[in-house]
Amino acid sequence: MHCAICGARFEGDIDHVRVEAEHIRTSDPNGVREYAFHAECWDRLSEGWMDPA
Ligand SMILES: [Zn+2]
């Protein structure tokens, strides 16, 4: 899988975060996408959201 934040490839046996995002589109009824992030990248992103500098 690939990290959706930094784009780097990684294996599923390291610390990571997965998020399911459902895209509601009439043309794509099965539009559930799964995103994976490095735990580190996720933490950085979460910090950025909570504390915009
Ligand atoms: Zn990453």
N, CA, C, O and the ligand as a Tripos MOL2 file, in Angstrom:
@<TRIPOS>MOLECULE
protein
  213   211    54     0     0
PROTEIN
NO_CHARGES

@<TRIPOS>ATOM
      1 N           0.8390   -1.1940    0.0000 N.3       1 MET1
      2 CA          0.0000    0.0000    0.0000 C.3       1 MET1
      3 C           0.8760    1.2460    0.0000 C.2       1 MET1
      4 O           2.0790    1.1760    0.2510 O.2       1 MET1
      5 N           0.2590    2.3780   -0.2830 N.am      2 HIS2
      6 CA          1.0040    3.6260   -0.3300 C.3       2 HIS2
      7 C           0.4260    4.5980    0.6930 C.2       2 HIS2
      8 O          -0.7850    4.6640    0.9010 O.2       2 HIS2
      9 N           1.3100    5.3340    1.3130 N.am      3 CYS3
     10 CA          0.8830    6.3800    2.2390 C.3       3 CYS3
     11 C           0.2280    7.5050    1.4500 C.2       3 CYS3
     12 O           0.8170    8.0240    0.5020 O.2       3 CYS3
     13 N          -0.9870    7.8860    1.8350 N.am      4 ALA4
     14 CA         -1.7150    8.9090    1.0940 C.3       4 ALA4
     15 C          -1.1880   10.3140    1.3990 C.2       4 ALA4
     16 O          -1.6100   11.2860    0.7730 O.2       4 ALA4
     17 N          -0.2810   10.4170    2.3430 N.am      5 ILE5
     18 CA          0.2590   11.7380    2.7070 C.3       5 ILE5
     19 C           1.6050   11.9680    2.0340 C.2       5 ILE5
     20 O           1.7740   12.9540    1.3170 O.2       5 ILE5
     21 N           2.5560   11.0810    2.2520 N.am      6 CYS6
     22 CA          3.8860   11.3090    1.6840 C.3       6 CYS6
     23 C           4.0790   10.5210    0.3870 C.2       6 CYS6
     24 O           5.0400   10.7560   -0.3460 O.2       6 CYS6
     25 N           3.1720    9.5930    0.1040 N.am      7 GLY7
     26 CA          3.2160    8.8730   -1.1610 C.3       7 GLY7
     27 C           4.1780    7.7000   -1.1900 C.2       7 GLY7
     28 O           4.2880    7.0070   -2.2010 O.2       7 GLY7
     29 N           4.8780    7.4750   -0.0810 N.am      8 ALA8
     30 CA          5.8550    6.3970   -0.0550 C.3       8 ALA8
     31 C           5.1640    5.0470    0.1460 C.2       8 ALA8
     32 O           4.1510    4.9500    0.8390 O.2       8 ALA8
     33 N           5.7220    4.0230   -0.4640 N.am      9 ARG9
     34 CA          5.1730    2.6950   -0.3350 C.3       9 ARG9
     35 C           5.6230    2.0940    0.9940 C.2       9 ARG9
     36 O           6.7470    2.3250    1.4410 O.2       9 ARG9
     37 N           4.7300    1.3160    1.6260 N.am     10 PHE10
     38 CA          5.1310    0.6280    2.8530 C.3      10 PHE10
     39 C           4.3420   -0.6550    3.0130 C.2      10 PHE10
     40 O           3.3030   -0.8380    2.3800 O.2      10 PHE10
     41 N           4.8350   -1.5360    3.8560 N.am     11 GLU11
     42 CA          4.1750   -2.8070    4.0910 C.3      11 GLU11
     43 C           3.1480   -2.6560    5.2140 C.2      11 GLU11
     44 O           3.2460   -1.7460    6.0370 O.2      11 GLU11
     45 N           2.1780   -3.5430    5.2370 N.am     12 GLY12
     46 CA          1.0800   -3.4280    6.1900 C.3      12 GLY12
     47 C           1.4240   -3.8590    7.5980 C.2      12 GLY12
     48 O           0.5850   -3.7840    8.4950 O.2      12 GLY12
     49 N           2.6770   -4.3190    7.8050 N.am     13 ASP13
     50 CA          3.0130   -4.8090    9.1480 C.3      13 ASP13
     51 C           3.7450   -3.7700    9.9880 C.2      13 ASP13
     52 O           4.2750   -4.0820   11.0540 O.2      13 ASP13
     53 N           3.7710   -2.5330    9.4990 N.am     14 ILE14
     54 CA          4.3300   -1.4680   10.3290 C.3      14 ILE14
     55 C           3.1930   -0.5780   10.8080 C.2      14 ILE14
     56 O           2.0710   -0.6610   10.3070 O.2      14 ILE14
     57 N           3.4920    0.2730   11.7790 N.am     15 ASP15
     58 CA          2.4620    1.1470   12.3350 C.3      15 ASP15
     59 C           1.8560    2.0150   11.2400 C.2      15 ASP15
     60 O           2.5600    2.7270   10.5240 O.2      15 ASP15
     61 N           0.5450    1.9390   11.1290 N.am     16 HIS16
     62 CA         -0.1060    2.7710   10.1360 C.3      16 HIS16
     63 C          -1.5550    3.0170   10.5370 C.2      16 HIS16
     64 O          -2.0800    2.3930   11.4590 O.2      16 HIS16
     65 N          -2.1790    3.9350    9.8270 N.am     17 VAL17
     66 CA         -3.5650    4.3130   10.0990 C.3      17 VAL17
     67 C          -4.3400    4.1000    8.8200 C.2      17 VAL17
     68 O          -3.8680    4.4370    7.7340 O.2      17 VAL17
     69 N          -5.5390    3.5380    8.9480 N.am     18 ARG18
     70 CA         -6.3790    3.3730    7.7640 C.3      18 ARG18
     71 C          -7.6860    4.1240    7.9480 C.2      18 ARG18
     72 O          -8.2710    4.1270    9.0310 O.2      18 ARG18
     73 N          -8.1270    4.7510    6.8870 N.am     19 VAL19
     74 CA         -9.3760    5.5140    6.9220 C.3      19 VAL19
     75 C         -10.2050    5.1020    5.7230 C.2      19 VAL19
     76 O          -9.7060    5.0250    4.6000 O.2      19 VAL19
     77 N         -11.4680    4.8390    5.9750 N.am     20 GLU20
     78 CA        -12.3700    4.5560    4.8740 C.3      20 GLU20
     79 C         -13.1670    5.8050    4.5530 C.2      20 GLU20
     80 O         -13.7540    6.4190    5.4430 O.2      20 GLU20
     81 N         -13.1900    6.1760    3.3020 N.am     21 ALA21
     82 CA        -13.9270    7.3610    2.8700 C.3      21 ALA21
     83 C         -14.9410    6.9350    1.8310 C.2      21 ALA21
     84 O         -14.5970    6.3680    0.7940 O.2      21 ALA21
     85 N         -16.2030    7.2190    2.1300 N.am     22 GLU22
     86 CA        -17.2510    6.8270    1.2070 C.3      22 GLU22
     87 C         -17.5940    7.9870    0.2950 C.2      22 GLU22
     88 O         -17.9710    9.0650    0.7540 O.2      22 GLU22
     89 N         -17.4620    7.7600   -0.9680 N.am     23 HIS23
     90 CA        -17.7840    8.7980   -1.9320 C.3      23 HIS23
     91 C         -19.1830    8.5350   -2.4800 C.2      23 HIS23
     92 O         -19.4140    7.5330   -3.1570 O.2      23 HIS23
     93 N         -20.0900    9.4170   -2.1890 N.am     24 ILE24
     94 CA        -21.4580    9.2460   -2.6590 C.3      24 ILE24
     95 C         -21.5820    9.8160   -4.0620 C.2      24 ILE24
     96 O         -21.6680   11.0290   -4.2530 O.2      24 ILE24
     97 N         -21.5910    8.9290   -5.0300 N.am     25 ARG25
     98 CA        -21.7530    9.3700   -6.4180 C.3      25 ARG25
     99 C         -22.7100    8.4170   -7.1000 C.2      25 ARG25
    100 O         -22.5710    7.2000   -6.9820 O.2      25 ARG25
    101 N         -23.6530    8.9450   -7.7920 N.am     26 THR26
    102 CA        -24.6180    8.0940   -8.4620 C.3      26 THR26
    103 C         -23.9490    7.2350   -9.5270 C.2      26 THR26
    104 O         -24.4190    6.1390   -9.8350 O.2      26 THR26
    105 N         -22.8500    7.7360  -10.0880 N.am     27 SER27
    106 CA        -22.1780    6.9850  -11.1480 C.3      27 SER27
    107 C         -21.2200    5.9450  -10.5750 C.2      27 SER27
    108 O         -20.6620    5.1370  -11.3180 O.2      27 SER27
    109 N         -21.0270    5.9620   -9.2520 N.am     28 ASP28
    110 CA        -20.0600    5.0600   -8.6370 C.3      28 ASP28
    111 C         -20.6160    4.5670   -7.3030 C.2      28 ASP28
    112 O         -20.1340    4.9770   -6.2460 O.2      28 ASP28
    113 N         -21.6300    3.6880   -7.3360 N.am     29 PRO29
    114 CA        -22.3340    3.2730   -6.1260 C.3      29 PRO29
    115 C         -21.4390    2.5390   -5.1390 C.2      29 PRO29
    116 O         -21.7550    2.4810   -3.9510 O.2      29 PRO29
    117 N         -20.3410    1.9840   -5.6010 N.am     30 ASN30
    118 CA        -19.4320    1.2870   -4.6930 C.3      30 ASN30
    119 C         -18.1900    2.1350   -4.4160 C.2      30 ASN30
    120 O         -17.0720    1.6260   -4.3400 O.2      30 ASN30
    121 N         -18.4150    3.4170   -4.2690 N.am     31 GLY31
    122 CA        -17.2830    4.3250   -4.1660 C.3      31 GLY31
    123 C         -16.6830    4.4360   -2.7820 C.2      31 GLY31
    124 O         -16.4910    5.5400   -2.2730 O.2      31 GLY31
    125 N         -16.3850    3.3050   -2.1690 N.am     32 VAL32
    126 CA        -15.7010    3.3480   -0.8830 C.3      32 VAL32
    127 C         -14.2020    3.1760   -1.1290 C.2      32 VAL32
    128 O         -13.7560    2.1530   -1.6480 O.2      32 VAL32
    129 N         -13.4590    4.1680   -0.7580 N.am     33 ARG33
    130 CA        -12.0130    4.1010   -0.9220 C.3      33 ARG33
    131 C         -11.3530    4.0080    0.4390 C.2      33 ARG33
    132 O         -11.8140    4.5880    1.4210 O.2      33 ARG33
    133 N         -10.2750    3.2730    0.4670 N.am     34 GLU34
    134 CA         -9.5500    3.1430    1.7220 C.3      34 GLU34
    135 C          -8.2060    3.8380    1.5840 C.2      34 GLU34
    136 O          -7.4600    3.6100    0.6320 O.2      34 GLU34
    137 N          -7.9210    4.6770    2.5420 N.am     35 TYR35
    138 CA         -6.6570    5.3990    2.5460 C.3      35 TYR35
    139 C          -5.7880    4.8710    3.6770 C.2      35 TYR35
    140 O          -6.2790    4.5520    4.7600 O.2      35 TYR35
    141 N          -4.5090    4.7860    3.4130 N.am     36 ALA36
    142 CA         -3.5650    4.3410    4.4270 C.3      36 ALA36
    143 C          -2.5010    5.4060    4.6290 C.2      36 ALA36
    144 O          -2.0650    6.0610    3.6820 O.2      36 ALA36
    145 N          -2.0980    5.5620    5.8620 N.am     37 PHE37
    146 CA         -1.0740    6.5540    6.1960 C.3      37 PHE37
    147 C          -0.0590    5.9240    7.1330 C.2      37 PHE37
    148 O          -0.3980    5.0400    7.9200 O.2      37 PHE37
    149 N           1.1750    6.3720    7.0530 N.am     38 HIS38
    150 CA          2.1250    6.0560    8.1090 C.3      38 HIS38
    151 C           1.5840    6.6590    9.4110 C.2      38 HIS38
    152 O           0.9850    7.7340    9.3960 O.2      38 HIS38
    153 N           1.7940    5.9740   10.5230 N.am     39 ALA39
    154 CA          1.3710    6.5280   11.8120 C.3      39 ALA39
    155 C           2.0340    7.8810   12.0330 C.2      39 ALA39
    156 O           1.4160    8.8030   12.5660 O.2      39 ALA39
    157 N           3.2890    7.9950   11.6220 N.am     40 GLU40
    158 CA          4.0070    9.2640   11.7920 C.3      40 GLU40
    159 C           3.3810   10.3660   10.9590 C.2      40 GLU40
    160 O           3.1920   11.4840   11.4400 O.2      40 GLU40
    161 N           3.0600   10.0550    9.7140 N.am     41 CYS41
    162 CA          2.4690   11.0590    8.8370 C.3      41 CYS41
    163 C           1.1100   11.4830    9.3760 C.2      41 CYS41
    164 O           0.7600   12.6620    9.3450 O.2      41 CYS41
    165 N           0.3440   10.5080    9.8710 N.am     42 TRP42
    166 CA         -0.9760   10.8040   10.4120 C.3      42 TRP42
    167 C          -0.8630   11.7310   11.6080 C.2      42 TRP42
    168 O          -1.6150   12.6990   11.7260 O.2      42 TRP42
    169 N           0.0880   11.4310   12.5040 N.am     43 ASP43
    170 CA          0.2820   12.2760   13.6830 C.3      43 ASP43
    171 C           0.6300   13.6960   13.2640 C.2      43 ASP43
    172 O           0.1190   14.6660   13.8240 O.2      43 ASP43
    173 N           1.5070   13.8060   12.2730 N.am     44 ARG44
    174 CA          1.9190   15.1290   11.8130 C.3      44 ARG44
    175 C           0.7190   15.8850   11.2520 C.2      44 ARG44
    176 O           0.5420   17.0740   11.5140 O.2      44 ARG44
    177 N          -0.1020   15.1770   10.4760 N.am     45 LEU45
    178 CA         -1.2730   15.7990    9.8740 C.3      45 LEU45
    179 C          -2.2650   16.2290   10.9460 C.2      45 LEU45
    180 O          -2.8190   17.3270   10.8830 O.2      45 LEU45
    181 N          -2.4900   15.3570   11.9350 N.am     46 SER46
    182 CA         -3.4260   15.6640   12.9960 C.3      46 SER46
    183 C          -2.9650   16.8800   13.7750 C.2      46 SER46
    184 O          -3.7740   17.7400   14.1220 O.2      46 SER46
    185 N          -1.6710   16.9600   14.0530 N.am     47 GLU47
    186 CA         -1.1210   18.1180   14.7560 C.3      47 GLU47
    187 C          -1.3600   19.3760   13.9410 C.2      47 GLU47
    188 O          -1.7310   20.4200   14.4770 O.2      47 GLU47
    189 N          -1.1410   19.2610   12.6350 N.am     48 GLY48
    190 CA         -1.3160   20.4130   11.7600 C.3      48 GLY48
    191 C          -2.7510   20.9090   11.7780 C.2      48 GLY48
    192 O          -3.0050   22.1130   11.7370 O.2      48 GLY48
    193 N          -3.7070   19.9500   11.8420 N.am     49 TRP49
    194 CA         -5.1100   20.3420   11.8380 C.3      49 TRP49
    195 C          -5.5000   21.0290   13.1490 C.2      49 TRP49
    196 O          -6.2780   21.9830   13.1620 O.2      49 TRP49
    197 N          -4.9450   20.5240   14.2410 N.am     50 MET50
    198 CA         -5.3660   21.0410   15.5390 C.3      50 MET50
    199 C          -4.6200   22.3220   15.8980 C.2      50 MET50
    200 O          -5.1020   23.1280   16.6940 O.2      50 MET50
    201 N          -3.4450   22.5020   15.3070 N.am     51 ASP51
    202 CA         -2.6310   23.6580   15.6670 C.3      51 ASP51
    203 C          -2.0670   24.3110   14.4100 C.2      51 ASP51
    204 O          -0.8670   24.2340   14.1450 O.2      51 ASP51
    205 N          -2.9270   24.9440   13.6530 N.am     52 PRO52
    206 CA         -2.4580   25.5680   12.4070 C.3      52 PRO52
    207 C          -1.4820   26.7020   12.7080 C.2      52 PRO52
    208 O          -1.8000   27.6330   13.4480 O.2      52 PRO52
    209 N          -0.3130   26.6090   12.1330 N.am     53 ALA53
    210 CA          0.7090   27.6220   12.4230 C.3      53 ALA53
    211 C           0.7580   28.6670   11.3000 C.2      53 ALA53
    212 O           1.5560   29.6030   11.3620 O.2      53 ALA53
    213 ZN          3.8900    8.6260    4.9350 Zn       54 ZN54
@<TRIPOS>BOND
     1     1     2 1
     2     2     3 1
     3     3     4 2
     4     3     5 am
     5     5     6 1
     6     6     7 1
     7     7     8 2
     8     7     9 am
     9     9    10 1
    10    10    11 1
    11    11    12 2
    12    11    13 am
    13    13    14 1
    14    14    15 1
    15    15    16 2
    16    15    17 am
    17    17    18 1
    18    18    19 1
    19    19    20 2
    20    19    21 am
    21    21    22 1
    22    22    23 1
    23    23    24 2
    24    23    25 am
    25    25    26 1
    26    26    27 1
    27    27    28 2
    28    27    29 am
    29    29    30 1
    30    30    31 1
    31    31    32 2
    32    31    33 am
    33    33    34 1
    34    34    35 1
    35    35    36 2
    36    35    37 am
    37    37    38 1
    38    38    39 1
    39    39    40 2
    40    39    41 am
    41    41    42 1
    42    42    43 1
    43    43    44 2
    44    43    45 am
    45    45    46 1
    46    46    47 1
    47    47    48 2
    48    47    49 am
    49    49    50 1
    50    50    51 1
    51    51    52 2
    52    51    53 am
    53    53    54 1
    54    54    55 1
    55    55    56 2
    56    55    57 am
    57    57    58 1
    58    58    59 1
    59    59    60 2
    60    59    61 am
    61    61    62 1
    62    62    63 1
    63    63    64 2
    64    63    65 am
    65    65    66 1
    66    66    67 1
    67    67    68 2
    68    67    69 am
    69    69    70 1
    70    70    71 1
    71    71    72 2
    72    71    73 am
    73    73    74 1
    74    74    75 1
    75    75    76 2
    76    75    77 am
    77    77    78 1
    78    78    79 1
    79    79    80 2
    80    79    81 am
    81    81    82 1
    82    82    83 1
    83    83    84 2
    84    83    85 am
    85    85    86 1
    86    86    87 1
    87    87    88 2
    88    87    89 am
    89    89    90 1
    90    90    91 1
    91    91    92 2
    92    91    93 am
    93    93    94 1
    94    94    95 1
    95    95    96 2
    96    95    97 am
    97    97    98 1
    98    98    99 1
    99    99   100 2
   100    99   101 am
   101   101   102 1
   102   102   103 1
   103   103   104 2
   104   103   105 am
   105   105   106 1
   106   106   107 1
   107   107   108 2
   108   107   109 am
   109   109   110 1
   110   110   111 1
   111   111   112 2
   112   111   113 am
   113   113   114 1
   114   114   115 1
   115   115   116 2
   116   115   117 am
   117   117   118 1
   118   118   119 1
   119   119   120 2
   120   119   121 am
   121   121   122 1
   122   122   123 1
   123   123   124 2
   124   123   125 am
   125   125   126 1
   126   126   127 1
   127   127   128 2
   128   127   129 am
   129   129   130 1
   130   130   131 1
   131   131   132 2
   132   131   133 am
   133   133   134 1
   134   134   135 1
   135   135   136 2
   136   135   137 am
   137   137   138 1
   138   138   139 1
   139   139   140 2
   140   139   141 am
   141   141   142 1
   142   142   143 1
   143   143   144 2
   144   143   145 am
   145   145   146 1
   146   146   147 1
   147   147   148 2
   148   147   149 am
   149   149   150 1
   150   150   151 1
   151   151   152 2
   152   151   153 am
   153   153   154 1
   154   154   155 1
   155   155   156 2
   156   155   157 am
   157   157   158 1
   158   158   159 1
   159   159   160 2
   160   159   161 am
   161   161   162 1
   162   162   163 1
   163   163   164 2
   164   163   165 am
   165   165   166 1
   166   166   167 1
   167   167   168 2
   168   167   169 am
   169   169   170 1
   170   170   171 1
   171   171   172 2
   172   171   173 am
   173   173   174 1
   174   174   175 1
   175   175   176 2
   176   175   177 am
   177   177   178 1
   178   178   179 1
   179   179   180 2
   180   179   181 am
   181   181   182 1
   182   182   183 1
   183   183   184 2
   184   183   185 am
   185   185   186 1
   186   186   187 1
   187   187   188 2
   188   187   189 am
   189   189   190 1
   190   190   191 1
   191   191   192 2
   192   191   193 am
   193   193   194 1
   194   194   195 1
   195   195   196 2
   196   195   197 am
   197   197   198 1
   198   198   199 1
   199   199   200 2
   200   199   201 am
   201   201   202 1
   202   202   203 1
   203   203   204 2
   204   203   205 am
   205   205   206 1
   206   206   207 1
   207   207   208 2
   208   207   209 am
   209   209   210 1
   210   210   211 1
   211   211   212 2
@<TRIPOS>SUBSTRUCTURE
     1 MET1         2 RESIDUE 1 A MET
     2 HIS2         6 RESIDUE 1 A HIS
     3 CYS3        10 RESIDUE 1 A CYS
     4 ALA4        14 RESIDUE 1 A ALA
     5 ILE5        18 RESIDUE 1 A ILE
     6 CYS6        22 RESIDUE 1 A CYS
     7 GLY7        26 RESIDUE 1 A GLY
     8 ALA8        30 RESIDUE 1 A ALA
     9 ARG9        34 RESIDUE 1 A ARG
    10 PHE10       38 RESIDUE 1 A PHE
    11 GLU11       42 RESIDUE 1 A GLU
    12 GLY12       46 RESIDUE 1 A GLY
    13 ASP13       50 RESIDUE 1 A ASP
    14 ILE14       54 RESIDUE 1 A ILE
    15 ASP15       58 RESIDUE 1 A ASP
    16 HIS16       62 RESIDUE 1 A HIS
    17 VAL17       66 RESIDUE 1 A VAL
    18 ARG18       70 RESIDUE 1 A ARG
    19 VAL19       74 RESIDUE 1 A VAL
    20 GLU20       78 RESIDUE 1 A GLU
    21 ALA21       82 RESIDUE 1 A ALA
    22 GLU22       86 RESIDUE 1 A GLU
    23 HIS23       90 RESIDUE 1 A HIS
    24 ILE24       94 RESIDUE 1 A ILE
    25 ARG25       98 RESIDUE 1 A ARG
    26 THR26      102 RESIDUE 1 A THR
    27 SER27      106 RESIDUE 1 A SER
    28 ASP28      110 RESIDUE 1 A ASP
    29 PRO29      114 RESIDUE 1 A PRO
    30 ASN30      118 RESIDUE 1 A ASN
    31 GLY31      122 RESIDUE 1 A GLY
    32 VAL32      126 RESIDUE 1 A VAL
    33 ARG33      130 RESIDUE 1 A ARG
    34 GLU34      134 RESIDUE 1 A GLU
    35 TYR35      138 RESIDUE 1 A TYR
    36 ALA36      142 RESIDUE 1 A ALA
    37 PHE37      146 RESIDUE 1 A PHE
    38 HIS38      150 RESIDUE 1 A HIS
    39 ALA39      154 RESIDUE 1 A ALA
    40 GLU40      158 RESIDUE 1 A GLU
    41 CYS41      162 RESIDUE 1 A CYS
    42 TRP42      166 RESIDUE 1 A TRP
    43 ASP43      170 RESIDUE 1 A ASP
    44 ARG44      174 RESIDUE 1 A ARG
    45 LEU45      178 RESIDUE 1 A LEU
    46 SER46      182 RESIDUE 1 A SER
    47 GLU47      186 RESIDUE 1 A GLU
    48 GLY48      190 RESIDUE 1 A GLY
    49 TRP49      194 RESIDUE 1 A TRP
    50 MET50      198 RESIDUE 1 A MET
    51 ASP51      202 RESIDUE 1 A ASP
    52 PRO52      206 RESIDUE 1 A PRO
    53 ALA53      210 RESIDUE 1 A ALA
    54 ZN54       213 GROUP 0 **** ****
